[in-house]
Amino acid sequence: MVVEALGENVNWWITINEPMIFILHGYLLKMWPPGKSSPKALSRVMAHMAAAHCSAYKRIKLSAAKAKRSDVRVGLAHAIPIYDPADESSRRDRFAVRNRDLFMNKLFLRLLHHKSGYLPAYLFGVGGSKSTLDFIGVNYYFREFISGHSKNLQEQALGRVAREDKRYQNAKKSNLDWEIYPKGLYRALMGLKSYGVPLLVTENGLSTDRDEERWDYIQTHLVEVHRAIRDGAPVVGYLYWSLLDNFEWSLGYRPHFGLIGVEEVTGRRMIKPSAQHYALVCESNVLDLTESFRE
C-alpha cells in the first residue's frame, strides 16, 4: 500500500483530485470519457467517488494509528471556480449561479463533512457521523459569467458560460482563455471558512509563454491569500501549479503552467525566472511587491 511505503515522509494525503471536474466533463458535458450526459450515471459516479474517498480516509487513518502517528491529515483537492451572473438583475442568471455553485463547489464537500447538515459520511461506510475532511485542498484558476437564459432545461438549471459578457471580453486572460481574477481566490477561501478545517491552496497557476505574466499572477494571488488569512480563513499553505510543464487533461502538452519548462522532445528542464522569484518568497515568507521582474 502506498501509505505504508511512503507514510514516514508524508503528513498530508489527498485522496482524489477535482472530482467534480471529472464528473462535469465526463457525465454531463460529454467532453471527456465516457462522454455521457446522464443525471442518473452522474449521481452514481458521485456516490462511488465519495465512497472511495471515505474508504481511503479510513484506511489511511488506521495505518497512521498503527504507526502511532497523530500528525496525519487526509483531505481532497477540490476545484473551486467562481461564478457571477452575466446579468445581476436577472433572476434566471442568479438562479443558475446558485445552482452551479451548489453543484460544482459545495455538493461533494457536503457529502463528506457532517457539520454541513447534508448527507453524513457514515452513509459511505465510515461509521458514526465523523467528517472525512481533515483539510480541504483548494484548486482555483478562474471566474465564469453564467447565464440561465436558454431553451435547454439543463442550461436553465445550471446555466451556460456567457463568454460574450463584456467583463470577460475586456479581462486579462491566460492563453487558455481563462479570466485572470485574483480576487476569486479570496472569495473561494472565504467561502470555505465555515467548514472549520484547514485550507490548503493545492493548485493555483497560469498557462502562459510569457514568464513575467506568471510572476505577476503569483504575486496578485498571494496578496489575496494574505487578505483571506487576515480575514479569518484558516489557510495553512499555498502551492503553485505546477512545478513542471505537464500533461493537462484533454489539452495535452499545449498549456505551459510550469515554473520549470520541459522541452517536449528531449525532456530537458529549464528553470524559469518566476521559479527563482517564487523560491525567494517561500524562503523568506515575504512578498516584496516593489521588486521588479528580472529575466
N, C-alpha and C positions, 0 to 999 in steps of 0.2 A: 504493500500500500504506500502511496506517495507520502502520506503523513508520517508514517513510520520511518521512511527513508530520509525525509528532509526535516522532520519535526524539530530536531535540536536547533536548527538555524532559522526557524520560521515562527513568528508570533501572530501574524495576521494572515488569515486564509480567506480567499474569495472562491465561493463555490460555482457561481455562474456569472458570466459577463453579459450584460444587457439583454436579459430575457425578453423584454417587450419589443425590442428592435427586431429580434428574430421572429417573434410571433406576428408582429405587424406586417413584415415584408413577406413572410412565408405562408401565412394563413389568412391574410386579409387583402393585401395589395397584389398578391400573386407575382411579386418581383423576384423572390428567391425560392429555391426549392423548399417544399414540394409544389409551389405555385398554386396554392388553393385560395379560395375566398369562401370560407365556411365557418360561421359562428360556432357551430357545434364542434368542429375539429379544433378551432381556436381555444375554446373553453377547456377541452380535454387536454390539449397540449399545455395550457397554462397550469392546470391542476397537476399534471405529471411533473412539470418543471418545479413547481412549488414543493411537491413531494420529494423530488430528488434533492433539492436544497435542504429540506428538513432532515432527510436521512443522512446526508453528508454532514450536516451540523452535528447531529447526534453522535456519529462515528468519530468525527474529529475531536469532539469534547471527551468522549470515552478514552480515546488514545492519549489525550492530554492528561486526563485524570490518572491513567496507568503510569504515566511518566512523572506524575506529581508536579504537573505544570499548571500554574494558576494564571499565567500571563497570555494564554492563547485566546485569540478573538476570531470569531467566524462571522462573515457577512457576505454580501454580494455586491457587484458593481452594477449600478442602475443608471441607465441613460435618462437624463432629465432635460428634454427640450423645453424651452419657454414658449408659451402660446399667448398671443394677443389677438383680439378681434380685428378683422380687417376694417370693420366699421363699429366703433364704440357705441354708437346709438342704435345698432341693430340687435334686436332680441335674438334673432336666429344666429348671428355670429357669436354673441355672448354665450348662448346655449351650447353651440358647437365647441367653443373653447372650454367650457366647464366639463363637458363630456370627454373631450380629448385629453384634457389634463388628468381627469379621473382615470381614464383607461390606460394612458401611457405612463403616467408619473406616480399614481397612487395605488392602483388596484393591487399590483403584485406585492408591494410592500405591506399592504394591509392583510394580505393572506398570511404573512409571516410574523406579524407583530401584534400580539394580542391586545395591547393597550389602544390600538386604533379603533376598537369596537366593531371590527368587521369579522371575518372568518378566522377563528383562532388556529394557531399552528397545530394543535393536537389533532385536528381533523386529518392531518397528513402524517400521523404516526409518531409524533414526537413525544406526546404524553403530557398531561396537565394542560395548563394554559400558558406555558412558558413561551416567551418570544424566542424566535430563532435568528435574531439580528443583534449581534454584539456591536456592530457598527454598520453604517451604510456607506458604500463606495459611490461617489457621485461622478458620473461622466457627463460633462457639459461642453457643448460646442456652439449652439446657435439658438436663435429665436425664429419662429414662423408665425406669419399672419394668417388667420383662419377665417374662412367664410362658410356660413351654413346655408347659403343660397344655392340650391341645387334641386333638380328633379329626382336625383338619385337619393333614395332613403338613407343609405349608408353615409353619404356626404352630408345630408341634413343632420344626422345624429352626431357624427364625428368631425364634420367639416372637411373642407378641402384647403390645401395650401394656396393662398392667394398671392402668387408671385407678381401679379400686376399691381400690387399695393405700392404706392409711391414711396413709402418709408423703406420698403425692401429695395425698390429700384434705385433709390438715392444712397443706400447704405454702402459702407465698405464691405467687401465680400472676399472670401477665400477663393482659390482657384477651383473649388468645388461648388461655387455659388452659394455658400453658406454665409449668412449675415454675421458679421463680427459685432457682437453685442456684449461687451464685458459685464454690464450691469445684470445680465441674465444669470451669471454665476452667483452673484449676491442673492438674487431672487430665488434661485434653486436652493441655496444653502439655508436661507431663512425659512423657506417653505418646509424644510425637513427638521427644523429646530424642535418641533413639538414631539417628535419621536423619542427624544430624550436619550439618544445614543450618540457616540462619537461619529463625526462625519469626516470622511477621508476623500479628498478630491483625487480620484483614481485615474481620471483622464480629462485633459483639457489641452487643446493644441490647435495648430493651424497648418493646413496644407498650403504651401507656397514655395515658389522657387526664388523668392526674394527674402533672404535671411533677415534683413533689417525689419521686415514686416513681422517675422516670427518673434523677434525680441520685443518689439512694441506690443504684440499680442500678449506675451507672457507678462510684461510689466503691468499692462492695464488690467489684466485679470487678477494678478496678485494683489493689486490695490483693492479690488472688490472682495477678495478673500479676507484681507485685513479688516475691511469695513464690516464684513459679516461676523468676524470674531469679536470685534469691538461691540457689536450689537447683540452679542449673546449666543451666536451659533457655535456649537461645540466642535469646531474644526480642529483636527489634530494633524493634518498634513496636506500637502499638495504635490501631486505627481504630474509632470508634463507628459503628454502623449505626442510623440513617443521618442524613446532613446534613438532608435534606428528608423530609417525609411523602411516601410513594412508592406506586406500584402494586405490590402484593405478591402475585406469582404468581396463584393462583386466588382469593385473598382480595380482590383488587381494592384499592380505596382505603380499606377499612374499618380496617385497622391504622394506628396512628399511632406510628411509630418515630422521627420526625424531631426533631432539635434545633431545627429551624425548621419551624413549621407552615405548611401550604399550604391556603388556602381553595379548596375544590374548584371552585366556580362561577367565581370571579374570578381564581384563581391567585395571590392576594395572599400574600406571605410575612410570617410573624410570628416573630421571634426569641424563643425561649423562655428563661426564666432558666437552665435546665440548660445551654444553649449557652454562656452567659456564664461559668458556673462551670467548665465543661469547658475553655473557652478559657484561663482562668487557669492551670489545671493544665498545659495544653500549653505555655504561655509560660514558666512557672516550673519545670517538671519537678518540682513539689512537690504532694503531695496532703495538704491540711490537713483531717484528719477532725474537727477541733473546730469548723470553720466551719459555721454553720447555713445551711439553705436559705432564700433570700430571693426572694420574688416580685418 
